[in-house]
Amino acid sequence: MNLVDNQKKITKNKLMKEIFKKAFSVKSLEPFVVGISVILLLEFAIFPALTIANTFFNLLGGGLGVGLIIFLYEYVKKKIHNVVPDELPEGETELDYVNPEELKPKRKRNPKQFSEVKSEGPFIKTRKNK
């Protein structure tokens, strides 16, 4: 019994270590670090610079605010699309840039064919000539 318990503990520890590594990896912690740094920049740099009675600091704070908004927009866009332009392979022809699904011919609907008949098969005449 003791040997079986030790094996269960070892497998449980390995599983917990894997979960811990996934939860605290750089990829999963990056959005939190970016979010906290944005909040700190807003709280301690941009808002105070906009409320000071000095035009230079007002302009500096406004510029930082606009830059921060652009940075957040690009960061969120990158996270949503998960596409990094540097990782895309170069195409040799113009067909390499086209989605393969767009190259397939679209099937036209045959209004004479009943909906029960498969559209992939050839047209089957169902009425008899009189």
N, C-alpha and C positions, 0 to 999 in steps of 0.2 A: 504494500500500500504506500509506503513512504517513497519508493521510486516513482510510482505513478503520480503522486502529488508533486514531486520535484519537477517532473516533465511538464505537468500542467502549468506550474509556476513559471518555468522557463519559456514556454510558448506564450503565456500571457504577458510576460515581461517583454518578449520580442514584439508582440503585437502592440503593446503600449508604446514602445520605443518608436515603432514605425508611425503610429498615430501622432506622437509628439513631434517627430521630424517633419511630417506633412503639415501639421498645424503651425509650426514655428519656422517654416522655411522662408527664405528670402522672398520667394514669389508670393506667398500668402501674406507676409507682413508689409510688403511694399505699399499697398494702398493705405494702411493705417499710418505709416510713417509720413507719407505724402500729406494725408489729411491733417495730422497733428501739426506738421510744419506749416501748412497753409493757415491753419487757425492761429498759430503763434505769430506768423507774419502779419496777419490782419490785426491781431490784438495789440501787438507791441511795436509794430513799425508803420503800418499804413494808416490805421485810424488816428493814432497820435499825430502823425505828420499832417493829416488833413485838418486837425483841430488847432494846430499851432498858428499863431498870428504872424507867420512868416511866409511870404509868397514862394520862396525857393523850396521850403519844405513841403508846402502844399502841392507844388508841381511835382516834386520828387515822389510824394506819397501817391498822387494820382497816376503817375507813370508806373510805379510799382504795382498799383491796383490793376491797371490795364494789362500789364505784363503777367500778373498772376491769373487773371481771367483767361488770357490766351493760353497760358501753360495748362490750366485746369481743363480747358476745352480739348486741347490736343491730347492730354493724358487720358481723359475719359474716352475719347474717340479711339485711341490706340487700344485701350483695355476692352472696349466693346467689340471692335473688329478683330482683334488679335492678329493683325497682319503687320509685319514690319517690312517696309519697302526694301530694305537691304537684303532680305532673305528670299526675295522673289528671283527665280532664275531668268536669265536673259533668253528671249525667244529668238529663234533663227529666222522664222518667217512670220508673216502677219497672222497666220492661222494659229500660231502658238499662243497668241494673246486672246483668242476667242474661246469662250466656254464650250466644251465638247457637246453639251446638251443642246446648244443653240444650232449646231451643225446638222443635227438629225432632222430629216424632213418631217413636217407635221402632217398627221393623217387628217384628211378631209372627211367630214361627216357626210354620209350618203343618205339623203332624205327618203329614198325609195326603200331602204332596208329597214326592217323592223328592229326595235330595240333589243329583242330577244336574241337576234343573230349576232355573233361576234363580228366586230368591225375589222379584225385582222384578216379574216378569211375572205375569199372572193364573194362577189355578189351572187346570191342564189335567187333565181326567179321563182316566186311562190304562186303566182296566178297562172291559170291555164288559159290558153287562147280559145275563144269560142268559134 
